[in-house]
Each structure stands twice: as structure tokens, then as C-alpha cells.
Amino acid sequence: MPELTGENKILRFLQNRYPAKSARLKKGMGDDAAVIETGRAGEYWLITTDMLMEGVDFRREWTTPRLLGRKSIAVNVSDLAAMGARPRFFTVSLALPPDISQSWIRQFYEGLAETDSSQGAQLIGGDLSSSKSGIAISITALGESLKRKVLYRSGGKAGDTIYVTGSLGRSSAGLRLLQAGDTDPRSRAGREALQSHQTPLPRCEAGLWLAQCGLVHCMMDLSDGLSMDLPRMCEASGVGADVRLADLPVFAESRKWGCDPVALALHGGEDYELLFAVSKPKCRLFEKTYPARLPGITKIGEMTHAAGKICVIGPGNRRRRLPEHGFDHFHQVDGLTSGS
């Protein structure tokens, strides 16, 4: 058995060791969600699961049970958005320590059910257990495709233009405030950063449109940071990428509390924005037809023929390899870190 020292290595081992084979399985491990065809049903169903662990993904003193419920469902629904699926149902399994009150549980579930986070998905079951080492939350979400149009991490081609929705680094800037003890920032930028970290909004409407428009080759969401997630998409597509640092939609206001906005955009994690690629000849049409009501989009680079080689281009067109410094559950040594 190979040495399993990182999240990506563990995932590759599982993919190789347990390759699921079924005529109804359209996509198994290795993407944001599994995709299955349910016999007579007219659409594909997508299944994804995520865990949030106290002390790793959150601290109780930094959030409320309602906000934690909202974030717990949002990060799962984001995986469905990343493949262009409509959230339909979810289950929740909770392991709770003895000091959790009935009021805490009620508020947590109220947060789970809030529409802007759940995007209309309905709670249909789950499990409860006791815990001796903090709260553990596990959610499985189910989504439905529209006209069987699903986007995968694979499908990107050399020459494609890489886009992201929204801005990058805002959530990790909020985490830095919490780590500095600022749980109630006075500035508008600080409040925005904290909100992004505590209650991210999954890009379901944008994901659905991108899957239906017929112009996008591949897509995923940004949960572990651009420097971790872009290589995953490129590996699935068999390409490399060049990213222009000057074009990154950074959260510049974080400089006010000592952050490097570019570093947060590259490595911060938990942005839950969409990362996707469009054929270069179709970019003008894509940008012209992209609805104004959806989150803004930014070109950040191109896919290249150099498979597996991810580079950033800085001042003076200086090129360097992009190190993978995003969130990896098995390489964190300094406590709570952005990512899930």
C-alpha cells in the first residue's frame, strides 16, 4: 500500500483501488459530486457529501448555531452548483457532545433550512450520535440535472480561457480577523469578510446557467484555494494553466488588517466561487450572453498544453510555478485553517 500523506494522494488511491462500474454510473469519485442515471428518470441525479469538524473547520466561539447550520448546507450545495445541478434533498448526521443544548440544536436546523444557503433543498433524514471530542457534522446532498447537462472537472482544452465568479480571498480574510480576535469588526470590509467566511452563498443559479449555455468545457467550485483546486481541474482535463496575478479578482480591503490579498486569493480557500473554462473563440459570445443578474466573472488565465504545469505570471511577465499551498486536511499543523 502506498504512503498516504496528503488529501490528493488518498483520493487517488481510493479511485484506483475501488473503481465503481455500473451502466448507470456516469461519474464516480474524482469530481465535486457523483452522477447517476436512475433508470426511467429523465434526468441525472448527483450525490455529494461533506464533513465539518469542530476545531478543524469551525470553532463554536466564532459562530452561532444558526450560522453554522447555514454554512454546513451551503458548502455541500456548492458542489452541486459546481456541476450545474439543482439542489433537491439532503440528509444530516450529527455527533454532539453532552454540553449541546436543545436550543443549540433547534437553531442549527433552522440555519440548515434557510433558503439562501440550502437553495431550496429539503431535509429528508439523517442520524444523531454522541461525541466525546466536539461537534461533527456530515451532510449528503442530492441534486438533479437539467436536460442531463452536467459539467465536470474534465473537458478543458489547451487554449481555453479560465474564469472565476466573484472575488477570491474574502473568506480567508474573514478567518484572519477571527484568528486575530476580531469577532465584531467595525469596518464594512471586515463585516463583509466575516460574512463570507461564516455564511458563504453557493453559486447555484450561476452554475445552472453555465451548465446550460453550452459554452463551458469544465467547471468546479473553489473550496480549498485556487492553488489546490486549479491543479485538480487541470489534472482531470489533462492540461496545464497560466494564471495572471494582475487579473485575479482579489479582496484588496484585507490589506487594512495586514493580509496579502494575492496570497489569500491563491491559497486562502472557502471562497465557494466557480472556476471554469471557455473556448477562447467563444469568449466574446459567452461574455455577451452571461446574465447581468449573476455574480460577476473575471478572466484569470489560460489552459496550456503543458499537462500538470500550473504557472503564475507576475510583474514584467515573470513566470513561476504555482505552489499548492491551499487547504489540505492532512497537511495542516497550525489549528483551524480555511477550507473544507
C-alpha positions in Angstrom: 0.0 0.0 0.0 1.5 3.4 -0.9 2.3 6.0 1.7 -0.8 8.2 2.0 0.4 11.6 3.2 -1.9 14.1 1.6 -5.6 14.5 0.6 -4.9 14.2 -3.1 -2.9 11.0 -2.7 -5.6 9.5 -0.6 -8.2 10.3 -3.1 -6.2 8.9 -6.0 -5.6 5.7 -4.0 -9.3 5.3 -3.4 -10.1 6.0 -7.1 -7.6 3.3 -8.2 -8.5 0.8 -5.5 -12.3 1.0 -5.7 -13.3 1.8 -9.3 -17.1 1.6 -9.3 -18.5 0.1 -12.5 -22.2 0.4 -13.5 -24.1 1.3 -16.6 -26.0 3.8 -14.5 -22.9 5.5 -13.0 -21.9 8.4 -15.2 -19.3 9.8 -12.8 -17.8 8.3 -9.6 -15.0 9.5 -7.4 -12.8 12.4 -8.5 -15.3 15.2 -9.1 -17.4 17.6 -7.0 -20.3 15.0 -7.0 -21.1 11.5 -8.2 -23.5 11.4 -11.2 -26.0 8.6 -11.6 -28.8 7.7 -14.1 -31.9 6.4 -12.3 -33.4 4.1 -14.9 -36.6 5.6 -16.2 -35.9 9.1 -14.8 -35.4 11.8 -17.4 -32.5 13.4 -15.6 -29.2 12.6 -13.9 -29.0 12.7 -10.1 -25.9 14.0 -8.4 -24.8 13.0 -4.9 -22.2 14.8 -2.8 -21.1 14.7 0.9 -19.1 16.9 3.2 -18.0 16.9 6.8 -17.3 19.8 9.1 -15.4 19.1 12.3 -15.1 21.3 15.4 -11.6 22.5 15.8 -10.7 21.8 12.2 -13.5 23.6 10.1 -15.0 25.8 12.8 -14.9 26.9 16.4 -18.1 27.4 18.4 -16.8 30.6 19.9 -16.5 32.1 16.4 -20.0 31.4 15.2 -23.6 30.8 16.2 -25.5 27.5 15.7 -27.7 29.2 13.1 -24.8 30.5 11.1 -23.1 27.1 11.4 -26.2 25.4 10.0 -26.2 27.8 7.1 -22.6 27.2 6.3 -22.9 23.4 6.7 -25.5 23.1 4.0 -24.0 25.8 1.8 -20.6 24.1 1.3 -22.4 20.9 0.2 -24.8 22.6 -2.1 -21.8 24.4 -3.7 -20.6 21.0 -5.0 -23.9 20.7 -6.8 -23.6 24.2 -8.2 -20.1 23.3 -9.5 -21.7 20.7 -11.8 -24.7 22.7 -12.8 -27.3 20.8 -10.8 -30.4 21.9 -8.9 -30.3 21.1 -5.2 -33.2 18.8 -4.2 -32.7 16.9 -1.0 -30.2 16.4 1.8 -29.6 14.4 4.9 -27.7 15.4 8.1 -25.7 13.3 10.5 -24.7 15.0 13.8 -22.3 13.8 16.6 -22.8 16.1 19.6 -21.0 16.5 22.9 -23.0 16.5 26.2 -22.9 20.3 26.6 -25.0 21.0 23.5 -28.5 22.3 24.4 -31.8 21.7 22.8 -31.8 25.4 21.8 -28.5 25.0 20.0 -29.8 22.0 18.0 -33.0 23.9 17.1 -31.1 26.9 15.9 -28.7 24.8 13.9 -31.5 23.1 12.0 -33.2 26.5 11.4 -30.0 27.6 9.8 -29.9 24.5 7.6 -33.3 25.2 6.3 -32.7 28.9 5.3 -33.3 29.1 1.6 -30.3 31.3 0.6 -28.0 28.6 1.9 -30.0 25.4 1.1 -31.1 26.8 -2.2 -34.4 25.1 -1.8 -33.1 21.6 -0.9 -35.3 19.7 1.5 -34.1 17.8 4.6 -35.2 14.2 4.3 -33.3 12.4 7.0 -30.1 11.8 8.8 -28.7 10.4 12.1 -27.7 11.6 15.6 -24.9 10.3 17.8 -23.0 11.4 20.9 -19.4 12.7 20.7 -16.6 12.9 23.3 -14.5 15.2 21.2 -16.6 18.1 19.8 -19.2 18.5 17.1 -19.1 16.5 13.9 -21.4 17.4 11.0 -21.9 15.2 7.9 -24.2 16.2 5.1 -25.2 14.3 2.0 -26.9 16.5 -0.7 -28.7 15.3 -3.8 -29.2 17.4 -6.9 -30.9 17.0 -10.2 -29.6 17.9 -13.6 -31.5 19.9 -16.2 -31.7 18.2 -19.6 -28.9 15.9 -18.4 -26.4 18.7 -18.9 -23.7 18.3 -16.3 -20.3 19.9 -16.2 -17.2 18.0 -14.9 -13.7 19.0 -14.0 -12.6 17.2 -17.1 -13.2 18.6 -20.6 -10.9 21.6 -20.5 -8.6 22.0 -23.6 -5.3 23.8 -24.2 -6.1 27.4 -25.2 -9.3 27.6 -23.2 -9.8 30.8 -21.2 -10.1 30.3 -17.4 -12.7 32.3 -15.5 -13.9 32.7 -11.9 -17.0 34.1 -10.4 -17.0 36.8 -7.7 -13.8 37.7 -5.8 -11.2 35.5 -4.2 -9.7 35.6 -0.7 -12.6 37.3 1.1 -13.5 34.3 3.2 -9.9 33.7 4.3 -9.6 37.4 5.1 -12.5 36.9 7.5 -10.8 33.9 9.1 -7.7 36.1 9.7 -9.9 38.5 11.6 -11.3 35.8 13.8 -7.8 34.4 14.4 -6.8 37.9 15.5 -9.7 38.0 18.0 -11.9 40.4 16.0 -15.3 38.8 16.1 -17.2 42.0 15.6 -15.3 44.2 13.0 -16.4 47.8 12.8 -15.5 48.3 9.1 -17.8 47.4 6.3 -15.0 45.4 4.6 -14.4 43.5 7.8 -18.1 42.6 8.2 -18.2 41.5 4.5 -15.2 39.3 5.1 -16.6 37.7 8.2 -20.0 37.1 6.5 -18.2 35.4 3.6 -16.4 33.1 5.9 -19.4 32.3 8.2 -22.2 32.2 5.6 -20.9 31.5 2.1 -23.5 31.7 -0.7 -23.4 28.8 -3.1 -23.5 29.9 -6.8 -26.3 27.6 -7.8 -28.1 29.9 -10.3 -24.8 30.7 -12.0 -23.8 27.1 -12.1 -27.0 26.1 -13.6 -26.7 28.7 -16.3 -23.1 27.8 -17.1 -24.1 24.2 -17.5 -26.9 25.0 -19.8 -25.3 27.7 -22.0 -23.2 25.1 -24.0 -20.1 27.3 -24.0 -18.3 26.0 -20.8 -15.9 23.0 -21.1 -15.3 22.2 -17.4 -16.1 23.6 -14.0 -15.6 23.1 -10.3 -16.0 25.1 -7.1 -13.2 26.8 -5.1 -13.2 25.3 -1.7 -9.5 24.6 -0.9 -8.0 27.6 -2.7 -7.1 28.3 -6.3 -3.6 26.8 -5.9 -5.1 23.4 -4.8 -8.3 23.4 -6.9 -7.0 24.6 -10.3 -4.4 21.8 -10.5 -7.2 19.3 -9.8 -9.2 20.6 -12.7 -6.2 20.7 -15.0 -5.2 17.1 -14.0 -8.8 15.9 -14.8 -8.6 17.7 -18.2 -5.0 16.7 -19.0 -3.8 20.3 -19.4 -1.7 22.9 -17.6 -2.5 26.5 -16.9 -1.1 30.0 -16.8 -2.6 32.5 -14.3 -2.0 36.2 -14.4 -1.7 37.6 -10.9 -2.7 41.1 -12.0 -6.0 39.8 -13.2 -7.1 38.0 -10.1 -10.2 39.5 -8.5 -8.7 39.9 -5.1 -10.3 41.3 -1.9 -8.0 44.3 -1.7 -9.5 45.6 1.6 -7.8 42.8 3.5 -4.6 44.8 3.3 -6.0 47.0 6.1 -5.6 44.2 8.6 -2.2 43.0 7.4 -3.2 40.4 4.8 -1.7 39.9 1.3 -4.7 39.8 -1.0 -3.0 38.0 -3.8 -1.8 35.2 -1.4 -5.3 34.9 0.0 -6.8 34.7 -3.5 -4.3 31.9 -4.4 -4.2 29.9 -1.2 -7.0 31.0 1.1 -9.8 28.6 0.5 -13.5 28.5 1.3 -14.4 31.1 -1.4 -17.0 28.7 -2.9 -16.8 30.6 -6.2 -17.0 28.8 -9.5 -13.8 28.1 -11.6 -14.5 27.2 -15.2 -13.1 27.3 -18.7 -14.5 28.5 -22.1 -13.1 28.0 -25.6 -11.2 31.2 -26.5 -13.1 31.8 -29.8 -16.4 31.7 -27.8 -15.3 34.1 -25.1 -16.9 37.2 -26.7 -20.2 35.4 -27.2 -20.0 34.0 -23.7 -19.4 37.3 -22.0 -22.1 39.0 -24.1 -24.8 36.4 -23.1 -23.8 36.0 -19.5 -26.7 37.4 -17.4 -26.1 40.6 -15.5 -28.1 39.3 -12.6 -25.5 36.6 -11.9 -22.2 37.1 -9.9 -19.5 38.9 -11.9 -17.0 36.9 -13.8 -13.2 37.5 -14.4 -10.7 36.1 -16.8 -7.7 34.9 -14.9 -5.6 32.9 -17.4 -5.5 30.2 -20.0 -5.2 26.4 -20.1 -1.9 25.2 -21.8 -0.5 22.1 -23.4 1.9 21.6 -20.5 -0.1 19.0 -18.7 0.2 19.3 -14.9 2.3 22.5 -15.1 0.5 25.4 -13.3 2.3 28.7 -13.6 1.6 32.3 -12.4 2.7 35.3 -14.4 3.7 38.3 -12.3 5.2 41.8 -12.9 7.3 42.0 -16.0 5.7 38.8 -17.3 7.9 36.8 -15.0 6.7 33.2 -14.9 7.0 30.8 -11.9 5.4 27.5 -10.9 2.3 27.9 -8.6 2.9 26.0 -5.3 0.0 24.1 -3.8 -0.4 26.0 -0.6 -4.2 25.7 -0.3 -6.1 23.7 2.3 -5.2 20.0 2.8 -6.8 18.3 5.8 -3.7 16.1 6.2 -1.1 18.8 6.0 -2.4 21.3 8.5 -0.3 21.8 11.6 -1.5 25.2 12.9 -5.0 24.7 14.0 -8.2 25.9 12.2 -7.4 26.7 8.6 -9.6 27.9 5.8 -11.0 25.1 3.7 -13.4 22.2 3.9 
